[in-house]
Amino acid sequence: MFWVKNTSGKKDAMLTFALIAFGVVTLNIFLGSIANFQFKELTLSFSGIQAAEMTAYLAATFGAYVTRRWTDRRYTAEEKEEVQQD
């Protein structure tokens, strides 16, 4: 499976999901601005999602990513302190 690497160089599932969420919202904004596309007999219509739905979608994924990074950094720092104290 394809995972994006974070700034620490580790494969990061939450960062991958956050980037996918950002791509989905960006694509929806783009397609929603087109509204209708017609090519010969083929007609496609797109409708954008509400700003509140976009915010909820992005906030959940980016919030989970930031929280996990904060937790990783906190416990890594605590482990380093414990090693230095021993």
Secondary structure, DSSP 4 states (H G I P E B T S, - for coil): ---EE-TTS-EEHHHHHHHHHHHHHHHHHHHHHH-EEEETTEEEE--PPPHHHHHHHHHHHHHHHHHHHHHHHHHHHHHHHHHHH-
